[in-house]
Amino acid sequence: MAIFETSADGRRKRVHFGSEGMDDYTLTGDKKQRARYRRRHQKDLMTDDPTRSGYLSYYILWGDTPSFRQNVEDYRTRFNL
């Protein structure tokens, strides 16, 4: 789950992402599986909203490294969050 603070009213937005019980790149490190996931889910990025679950999964669970922490840091930098 990710929590975002909205600047307009100071409220928090909670976003659940990933599928419970499913493997992801941070668990397996399987580059072929990552490539297949990213091909299938490229459409999730068409929302242009980095706070949506599709973005979170794409860039954090299936990010550039198998490190969850590194992917979170890269995500924050990429989207200036």
Biopython code that builds the backbone (N, CA, C, O; Angstrom):
import numpy as np
from Bio.PDB.StructureBuilder import StructureBuilder

atoms = [
    (1, "MET", "N", (0.841, -1.160, 0.000)),
    (1, "MET", "CA", (0.000, 0.000, 0.000)),
    (1, "MET", "C", (0.899, 1.239, 0.000)),
    (1, "MET", "O", (1.945, 1.273, 0.648)),
    (2, "ALA", "N", (0.465, 2.239, -0.736)),
    (2, "ALA", "CA", (1.163, 3.519, -0.757)),
    (2, "ALA", "C", (0.196, 4.589, -0.257)),
    (2, "ALA", "O", (-1.011, 4.500, -0.480)),
    (3, "ILE", "N", (0.733, 5.591, 0.416)),
    (3, "ILE", "CA", (-0.075, 6.694, 0.923)),
    (3, "ILE", "C", (0.460, 7.990, 0.330)),
    (3, "ILE", "O", (1.650, 8.291, 0.423)),
    (4, "PHE", "N", (-0.442, 8.750, -0.280)),
    (4, "PHE", "CA", (-0.088, 10.028, -0.891)),
    (4, "PHE", "C", (-0.880, 11.126, -0.185)),
    (4, "PHE", "O", (-2.059, 10.955, 0.123)),
    (5, "GLU", "N", (-0.220, 12.251, 0.067)),
    (5, "GLU", "CA", (-0.921, 13.408, 0.609)),
    (5, "GLU", "C", (-1.292, 14.311, -0.554)),
    (5, "GLU", "O", (-0.444, 14.672, -1.371)),
    (6, "THR", "N", (-2.567, 14.670, -0.621)),
    (6, "THR", "CA", (-3.012, 15.563, -1.688)),
    (6, "THR", "C", (-2.740, 16.996, -1.261)),
    (6, "THR", "O", (-3.043, 17.374, -0.129)),
    (7, "SER", "N", (-2.182, 17.785, -2.142)),
    (7, "SER", "CA", (-1.797, 19.151, -1.796)),
    (7, "SER", "C", (-3.003, 20.082, -1.680)),
    (7, "SER", "O", (-2.940, 21.078, -0.959)),
    (8, "ALA", "N", (-4.077, 19.782, -2.363)),
    (8, "ALA", "CA", (-5.237, 20.672, -2.380)),
    (8, "ALA", "C", (-5.936, 20.762, -1.021)),
    (8, "ALA", "O", (-6.258, 21.858, -0.562)),
    (9, "ASP", "N", (-6.169, 19.624, -0.381)),
    (9, "ASP", "CA", (-6.930, 19.646, 0.862)),
    (9, "ASP", "C", (-6.220, 18.971, 2.028)),
    (9, "ASP", "O", (-6.786, 18.889, 3.118)),
    (10, "GLY", "N", (-5.014, 18.493, 1.835)),
    (10, "GLY", "CA", (-4.253, 17.860, 2.902)),
    (10, "GLY", "C", (-4.710, 16.458, 3.265)),
    (10, "GLY", "O", (-4.211, 15.877, 4.229)),
    (11, "ARG", "N", (-5.639, 15.912, 2.518)),
    (11, "ARG", "CA", (-6.103, 14.547, 2.774)),
    (11, "ARG", "C", (-5.067, 13.537, 2.289)),
    (11, "ARG", "O", (-4.165, 13.858, 1.517)),
    (12, "ARG", "N", (-5.226, 12.329, 2.761)),
    (12, "ARG", "CA", (-4.342, 11.246, 2.329)),
    (12, "ARG", "C", (-5.096, 10.296, 1.417)),
    (12, "ARG", "O", (-6.267, 9.985, 1.633)),
    (13, "LYS", "N", (-4.397, 9.851, 0.403)),
    (13, "LYS", "CA", (-4.960, 8.887, -0.542)),
    (13, "LYS", "C", (-4.194, 7.579, -0.363)),
    (13, "LYS", "O", (-2.972, 7.544, -0.510)),
    (14, "ARG", "N", (-4.909, 6.514, -0.047)),
    (14, "ARG", "CA", (-4.303, 5.182, 0.097)),
    (14, "ARG", "C", (-4.527, 4.399, -1.182)),
    (14, "ARG", "O", (-5.636, 4.352, -1.714)),
    (15, "VAL", "N", (-3.461, 3.789, -1.666)),
    (15, "VAL", "CA", (-3.549, 3.008, -2.896)),
    (15, "VAL", "C", (-2.938, 1.639, -2.643)),
    (15, "VAL", "O", (-1.754, 1.519, -2.329)),
    (16, "HIS", "N", (-3.759, 0.616, -2.782)),
    (16, "HIS", "CA", (-3.264, -0.757, -2.679)),
    (16, "HIS", "C", (-2.801, -1.189, -4.059)),
    (16, "HIS", "O", (-3.460, -0.901, -5.059)),
    (17, "PHE", "N", (-1.669, -1.879, -4.117)),
    (17, "PHE", "CA", (-1.162, -2.326, -5.409)),
    (17, "PHE", "C", (-0.500, -3.682, -5.264)),
    (17, "PHE", "O", (-0.112, -4.096, -4.172)),
    (18, "GLY", "N", (-0.381, -4.364, -6.401)),
    (18, "GLY", "CA", (0.164, -5.719, -6.394)),
    (18, "GLY", "C", (-0.942, -6.711, -6.078)),
    (18, "GLY", "O", (-1.992, -6.343, -5.551)),
    (19, "SER", "N", (-0.698, -7.958, -6.402)),
    (19, "SER", "CA", (-1.673, -9.017, -6.142)),
    (19, "SER", "C", (-1.168, -9.900, -5.016)),
    (19, "SER", "O", (-0.062, -10.437, -5.084)),
    (20, "GLU", "N", (-1.975, -10.045, -3.991)),
    (20, "GLU", "CA", (-1.600, -10.868, -2.851)),
    (20, "GLU", "C", (-1.356, -12.305, -3.298)),
    (20, "GLU", "O", (-2.156, -12.885, -4.033)),
    (21, "GLY", "N", (-0.259, -12.859, -2.850)),
    (21, "GLY", "CA", (0.071, -14.241, -3.162)),
    (21, "GLY", "C", (0.764, -14.436, -4.499)),
    (21, "GLY", "O", (1.088, -15.565, -4.866)),
    (22, "MET", "N", (0.996, -13.359, -5.228)),
    (22, "MET", "CA", (1.658, -13.458, -6.532)),
    (22, "MET", "C", (3.114, -13.014, -6.410)),
    (22, "MET", "O", (3.448, -12.153, -5.596)),
    (23, "ASP", "N", (3.963, -13.611, -7.224)),
    (23, "ASP", "CA", (5.369, -13.209, -7.272)),
    (23, "ASP", "C", (5.519, -11.943, -8.093)),
    (23, "ASP", "O", (4.688, -11.642, -8.950)),
    (24, "ASP", "N", (6.577, -11.209, -7.826)),
    (24, "ASP", "CA", (6.925, -10.053, -8.635)),
    (24, "ASP", "C", (8.445, -10.016, -8.770)),
    (24, "ASP", "O", (9.142, -10.864, -8.213)),
    (25, "TYR", "N", (8.950, -9.043, -9.500)),
    (25, "TYR", "CA", (10.389, -8.965, -9.779)),
    (25, "TYR", "C", (11.210, -8.782, -8.510)),
    (25, "TYR", "O", (12.343, -9.258, -8.442)),
    (26, "THR", "N", (10.663, -8.099, -7.498)),
    (26, "THR", "CA", (11.409, -7.901, -6.261)),
    (26, "THR", "C", (11.569, -9.215, -5.488)),
    (26, "THR", "O", (12.440, -9.324, -4.625)),
    (27, "LEU", "N", (10.743, -10.194, -5.791)),
    (27, "LEU", "CA", (10.838, -11.498, -5.129)),
    (27, "LEU", "C", (11.617, -12.516, -5.948)),
    (27, "LEU", "O", (12.358, -13.327, -5.393)),
    (28, "THR", "N", (11.451, -12.475, -7.266)),
    (28, "THR", "CA", (12.052, -13.514, -8.107)),
    (28, "THR", "C", (13.339, -13.076, -8.795)),
    (28, "THR", "O", (14.238, -13.892, -8.996)),
    (29, "GLY", "N", (13.439, -11.804, -9.157)),
    (29, "GLY", "CA", (14.599, -11.331, -9.913)),
    (29, "GLY", "C", (14.627, -11.872, -11.332)),
    (29, "GLY", "O", (15.660, -11.796, -11.996)),
    (30, "ASP", "N", (13.519, -12.413, -11.809)),
    (30, "ASP", "CA", (13.432, -13.018, -13.141)),
    (30, "ASP", "C", (13.208, -11.930, -14.204)),
    (30, "ASP", "O", (12.111, -11.385, -14.323)),
    (31, "LYS", "N", (14.250, -11.627, -14.965)),
    (31, "LYS", "CA", (14.190, -10.551, -15.960)),
    (31, "LYS", "C", (13.223, -10.850, -17.108)),
    (31, "LYS", "O", (12.594, -9.935, -17.640)),
    (32, "LYS", "N", (13.101, -12.106, -17.486)),
    (32, "LYS", "CA", (12.150, -12.456, -18.557)),
    (32, "LYS", "C", (10.713, -12.254, -18.087)),
    (32, "LYS", "O", (9.877, -11.739, -18.830)),
    (33, "GLN", "N", (10.430, -12.658, -16.859)),
    (33, "GLN", "CA", (9.097, -12.465, -16.290)),
    (33, "GLN", "C", (8.796, -10.971, -16.194)),
    (33, "GLN", "O", (7.676, -10.545, -16.477)),
    (34, "ARG", "N", (9.785, -10.177, -15.799)),
    (34, "ARG", "CA", (9.631, -8.725, -15.708)),
    (34, "ARG", "C", (9.313, -8.127, -17.070)),
    (34, "ARG", "O", (8.424, -7.282, -17.184)),
    (35, "ALA", "N", (10.020, -8.550, -18.091)),
    (35, "ALA", "CA", (9.793, -8.039, -19.446)),
    (35, "ALA", "C", (8.380, -8.364, -19.922)),
    (35, "ALA", "O", (7.721, -7.524, -20.535)),
    (36, "ARG", "N", (7.917, -9.577, -19.642)),
    (36, "ARG", "CA", (6.555, -9.963, -20.033)),
    (36, "ARG", "C", (5.517, -9.115, -19.294)),
    (36, "ARG", "O", (4.553, -8.642, -19.897)),
    (37, "TYR", "N", (5.715, -8.927, -17.998)),
    (37, "TYR", "CA", (4.786, -8.113, -17.215)),
    (37, "TYR", "C", (4.730, -6.691, -17.775)),
    (37, "TYR", "O", (3.647, -6.145, -17.986)),
    (38, "ARG", "N", (5.884, -6.104, -18.011)),
    (38, "ARG", "CA", (5.919, -4.717, -18.481)),
    (38, "ARG", "C", (5.295, -4.565, -19.871)),
    (38, "ARG", "O", (4.668, -3.546, -20.162)),
    (39, "ARG", "N", (5.460, -5.554, -20.708)),
    (39, "ARG", "CA", (4.809, -5.511, -22.027)),
    (39, "ARG", "C", (3.289, -5.541, -21.875)),
    (39, "ARG", "O", (2.576, -4.764, -22.509)),
    (40, "ARG", "N", (2.809, -6.440, -21.034)),
    (40, "ARG", "CA", (1.365, -6.583, -20.808)),
    (40, "ARG", "C", (0.742, -5.361, -20.154)),
    (40, "ARG", "O", (-0.405, -5.018, -20.437)),
    (41, "HIS", "N", (1.488, -4.710, -19.290)),
    (41, "HIS", "CA", (0.920, -3.632, -18.478)),
    (41, "HIS", "C", (1.350, -2.233, -18.899)),
    (41, "HIS", "O", (1.129, -1.276, -18.158)),
    (42, "GLN", "N", (1.947, -2.099, -20.050)),
    (42, "GLN", "CA", (2.316, -0.787, -20.574)),
    (42, "GLN", "C", (1.084, 0.121, -20.638)),
    (42, "GLN", "O", (1.187, 1.329, -20.422)),
    (43, "LYS", "N", (-0.055, -0.451, -20.929)),
    (43, "LYS", "CA", (-1.310, 0.311, -21.041)),
    (43, "LYS", "C", (-1.706, 0.974, -19.726)),
    (43, "LYS", "O", (-2.414, 1.981, -19.742)),
    (44, "ASP", "N", (-1.264, 0.433, -18.583)),
    (44, "ASP", "CA", (-1.595, 1.011, -17.281)),
    (44, "ASP", "C", (-1.019, 2.417, -17.113)),
    (44, "ASP", "O", (-1.493, 3.190, -16.280)),
    (45, "LEU", "N", (-0.005, 2.742, -17.899)),
    (45, "LEU", "CA", (0.646, 4.043, -17.784)),
    (45, "LEU", "C", (-0.070, 5.120, -18.585)),
    (45, "LEU", "O", (0.306, 6.290, -18.519)),
    (46, "MET", "N", (-1.084, 4.746, -19.332)),
    (46, "MET", "CA", (-1.817, 5.707, -20.165)),
    (46, "MET", "C", (-2.697, 6.633, -19.325)),
    (46, "MET", "O", (-3.241, 7.601, -19.858)),
    (47, "THR", "N", (-2.850, 6.365, -18.039)),
    (47, "THR", "CA", (-3.665, 7.214, -17.175)),
    (47, "THR", "C", (-2.950, 8.522, -16.834)),
    (47, "THR", "O", (-3.592, 9.488, -16.423)),
    (48, "ASP", "N", (-1.638, 8.558, -16.999)),
    (48, "ASP", "CA", (-0.822, 9.728, -16.638)),
    (48, "ASP", "C", (-1.005, 10.128, -15.173)),
    (48, "ASP", "O", (-0.883, 11.303, -14.829)),
    (49, "ASP", "N", (-1.293, 9.159, -14.322)),
    (49, "ASP", "CA", (-1.452, 9.422, -12.892)),
    (49, "ASP", "C", (-0.544, 8.473, -12.112)),
    (49, "ASP", "O", (-0.899, 7.313, -11.902)),
    (50, "PRO", "N", (0.630, 8.957, -11.679)),
    (50, "PRO", "CA", (1.585, 8.075, -11.000)),
    (50, "PRO", "C", (1.121, 7.598, -9.622)),
    (50, "PRO", "O", (1.816, 6.804, -8.987)),
    (51, "THR", "N", (-0.037, 8.062, -9.146)),
    (51, "THR", "CA", (-0.534, 7.578, -7.861)),
    (51, "THR", "C", (-1.493, 6.400, -8.023)),
    (51, "THR", "O", (-2.063, 5.934, -7.037)),
    (52, "ARG", "N", (-1.676, 5.925, -9.220)),
    (52, "ARG", "CA", (-2.572, 4.781, -9.458)),
    (52, "ARG", "C", (-1.811, 3.465, -9.274)),
    (52, "ARG", "O", (-0.587, 3.415, -9.399)),
    (53, "SER", "N", (-2.545, 2.432, -8.982)),
    (53, "SER", "CA", (-1.942, 1.137, -8.676)),
    (53, "SER", "C", (-1.115, 0.579, -9.840)),
    (53, "SER", "O", (-0.094, -0.073, -9.616)),
    (54, "GLY", "N", (-1.546, 0.830, -11.068)),
    (54, "GLY", "CA", (-0.790, 0.337, -12.224)),
    (54, "GLY", "C", (0.615, 0.916, -12.281)),
    (54, "GLY", "O", (1.570, 0.202, -12.586)),
    (55, "TYR", "N", (0.744, 2.192, -11.992)),
    (55, "TYR", "CA", (2.060, 2.837, -11.951)),
    (55, "TYR", "C", (2.907, 2.257, -10.821)),
    (55, "TYR", "O", (4.080, 1.937, -11.014)),
    (56, "LEU", "N", (2.300, 2.127, -9.640)),
    (56, "LEU", "CA", (3.035, 1.613, -8.487)),
    (56, "LEU", "C", (3.577, 0.210, -8.753)),
    (56, "LEU", "O", (4.739, -0.078, -8.467)),
    (57, "SER", "N", (2.742, -0.647, -9.294)),
    (57, "SER", "CA", (3.191, -2.006, -9.601)),
    (57, "SER", "C", (4.284, -1.995, -10.657)),
    (57, "SER", "O", (5.306, -2.668, -10.516)),
    (58, "TYR", "N", (4.063, -1.231, -11.709)),
    (58, "TYR", "CA", (4.994, -1.190, -12.838)),
    (58, "TYR", "C", (6.380, -0.714, -12.405)),
    (58, "TYR", "O", (7.389, -1.317, -12.771)),
    (59, "TYR", "N", (6.429, 0.359, -11.632)),
    (59, "TYR", "CA", (7.714, 0.960, -11.281)),
    (59, "TYR", "C", (8.313, 0.464, -9.974)),
    (59, "TYR", "O", (9.523, 0.580, -9.782)),
    (60, "ILE", "N", (7.513, -0.081, -9.073)),
    (60, "ILE", "CA", (8.068, -0.537, -7.797)),
    (60, "ILE", "C", (8.223, -2.058, -7.773)),
    (60, "ILE", "O", (9.324, -2.559, -7.546)),
    (61, "LEU", "N", (7.141, -2.794, -8.003)),
    (61, "LEU", "CA", (7.240, -4.256, -7.947)),
    (61, "LEU", "C", (7.947, -4.839, -9.159)),
    (61, "LEU", "O", (8.593, -5.882, -9.074)),
    (62, "TRP", "N", (7.816, -4.151, -10.292)),
    (62, "TRP", "CA", (8.436, -4.622, -11.528)),
    (62, "TRP", "C", (9.424, -3.585, -12.059)),
    (62, "TRP", "O", (9.585, -3.439, -13.271)),
    (63, "GLY", "N", (10.081, -2.869, -11.155)),
    (63, "GLY", "CA", (10.992, -1.781, -11.505)),
    (63, "GLY", "C", (12.292, -2.241, -12.142)),
    (63, "GLY", "O", (12.443, -3.393, -12.549)),
    (64, "ASP", "N", (13.214, -1.310, -12.212)),
    (64, "ASP", "CA", (14.481, -1.564, -12.890)),
    (64, "ASP", "C", (15.415, -2.479, -12.114)),
    (64, "ASP", "O", (16.324, -3.068, -12.699)),
    (65, "THR", "N", (15.208, -2.609, -10.806)),
    (65, "THR", "CA", (16.060, -3.472, -9.998)),
    (65, "THR", "C", (15.194, -4.448, -9.210)),
    (65, "THR", "O", (13.998, -4.206, -9.046)),
    (66, "PRO", "N", (15.761, -5.528, -8.725)),
    (66, "PRO", "CA", (14.997, -6.433, -7.860)),
    (66, "PRO", "C", (14.903, -5.924, -6.419)),
    (66, "PRO", "O", (14.348, -6.611, -5.562)),
    (67, "SER", "N", (15.439, -4.727, -6.141)),
    (67, "SER", "CA", (15.398, -4.146, -4.803)),
    (67, "SER", "C", (14.143, -3.281, -4.630)),
    (67, "SER", "O", (13.977, -2.272, -5.315)),
    (68, "PHE", "N", (13.272, -3.685, -3.714)),
    (68, "PHE", "CA", (12.058, -2.916, -3.438)),
    (68, "PHE", "C", (12.415, -1.492, -3.019)),
    (68, "PHE", "O", (11.849, -0.527, -3.533)),
    (69, "ARG", "N", (13.345, -1.368, -2.095)),
    (69, "ARG", "CA", (13.736, -0.039, -1.595)),
    (69, "ARG", "C", (14.291, 0.854, -2.691)),
    (69, "ARG", "O", (13.944, 2.032, -2.774)),
    (70, "GLN", "N", (15.144, 0.302, -3.523)),
    (70, "GLN", "CA", (15.715, 1.093, -4.617)),
    (70, "GLN", "C", (14.621, 1.530, -5.592)),
    (70, "GLN", "O", (14.626, 2.667, -6.064)),
    (71, "ASN", "N", (13.697, 0.637, -5.888)),
    (71, "ASN", "CA", (12.605, 0.971, -6.805)),
    (71, "ASN", "C", (11.696, 2.056, -6.234)),
    (71, "ASN", "O", (11.216, 2.912, -6.978)),
    (72, "VAL", "N", (11.455, 2.032, -4.923)),
    (72, "VAL", "CA", (10.653, 3.091, -4.297)),
    (72, "VAL", "C", (11.382, 4.423, -4.430)),
    (72, "VAL", "O", (10.774, 5.433, -4.785)),
    (73, "GLU", "N", (12.674, 4.426, -4.149)),
    (73, "GLU", "CA", (13.467, 5.651, -4.268)),
    (73, "GLU", "C", (13.462, 6.172, -5.708)),
    (73, "GLU", "O", (13.297, 7.370, -5.938)),
    (74, "ASP", "N", (13.640, 5.275, -6.667)),
    (74, "ASP", "CA", (13.624, 5.663, -8.089)),
    (74, "ASP", "C", (12.251, 6.215, -8.497)),
    (74, "ASP", "O", (12.161, 7.176, -9.261)),
    (75, "TYR", "N", (11.191, 5.595, -7.980)),
    (75, "TYR", "CA", (9.812, 6.027, -8.266)),
    (75, "TYR", "C", (9.593, 7.449, -7.751)),
    (75, "TYR", "O", (9.070, 8.304, -8.465)),
    (76, "ARG", "N", (9.995, 7.691, -6.511)),
    (76, "ARG", "CA", (9.840, 9.031, -5.930)),
    (76, "ARG", "C", (10.602, 10.076, -6.734)),
    (76, "ARG", "O", (10.098, 11.174, -6.970)),
    (77, "THR", "N", (11.799, 9.738, -7.147)),
    (77, "THR", "CA", (12.611, 10.672, -7.941)),
    (77, "THR", "C", (11.981, 10.912, -9.294)),
    (77, "THR", "O", (11.866, 12.058, -9.728)),
    (78, "ARG", "N", (11.570, 9.850, -9.969)),
    (78, "ARG", "CA", (10.993, 9.945, -11.294)),
    (78, "ARG", "C", (9.762, 10.847, -11.329)),
    (78, "ARG", "O", (9.586, 11.645, -12.249)),
    (79, "PHE", "N", (8.912, 10.705, -10.309)),
    (79, "PHE", "CA", (7.647, 11.443, -10.299)),
    (79, "PHE", "C", (7.637, 12.623, -9.315)),
    (79, "PHE", "O", (6.592, 13.211, -9.036)),
    (80, "ASN", "N", (8.814, 12.946, -8.804)),
    (80, "ASN", "CA", (8.986, 14.111, -7.928)),
    (80, "ASN", "C", (8.020, 14.063, -6.745)),
    (80, "ASN", "O", (7.322, 15.036, -6.458)),
    (81, "LEU", "N", (7.990, 12.919, -6.069)),
    (81, "LEU", "CA", (7.079, 12.719, -4.921)),
    (81, "LEU", "C", (7.860, 12.641, -3.623)),
    (81, "LEU", "O", (7.268, 12.475, -2.556)),
]
sb = StructureBuilder()
sb.init_structure("model")
sb.init_model(0)
sb.init_chain("A")
sb.init_seg("    ")
for serial, (resi, resn, name, xyz) in enumerate(atoms, 1):
    if name == "N":
        sb.init_residue(resn, " ", resi, " ")
    sb.init_atom(name, np.array(xyz, "f"), 0.0, 1.0, " ", f" {name:<3s}", serial, name[0])
structure = sb.get_structure()
